[in-house]
């Protein structure tokens, strides 16, 4: 094995260790102050907090995060910490899958007819059609199917996210195309009348 291959291996190990340490630490900080009770909370504020937390990581890769929301509060019923964990999983996956100077577009909309919709669209590597049906299966990671892929993970993030969304009475869907990017959409029941006029937050 050449010296360059050793360096590459050490760099990969270092990156995995950093990710392994940072994510549980972030989650622990959130759960430490959580009452673990279901409440009505403003999902826009929750999303803003998570985006601010992950924005440095995105900017380090040259990724632009855009966040578009309705003008008033959008209330969701459930445990706010669980919601944040689900959002972290989706945004972190998008950051890992998106190349330098890519983008992640997050949009929140609400209507009495369609409920609350949160859309996450990245310009990343995309998910193979054959993999899409398995991505919510525990321990299945698209990156693990390709050992050279930088998107490899534990295979637990998306199953956890799906479980949380369904616990909220919501649904999660995904659309993707290799080389063009991926869209994850979360749908939740509406708890307050909202309008569809939008504002640019980030």
Protein Blocks (a to p, Z undefined) as FASTA:
>chain_A
ZZklmmmmmmmmmmmmmmmmmmmmmmmmmmmmpghiacdddfklmmmmmmmmmmmmmmmn
opacdddddfbdcddeddfklmmmmmmmmmmmmmmmpcehiacdddddddfklopadddd
dfbebpafklmmmmmgghiafklmpmkbckbcehlmmmmmmmmmmmnopacdddddehia
ccdddddddfbdcdfbdcdfZZ
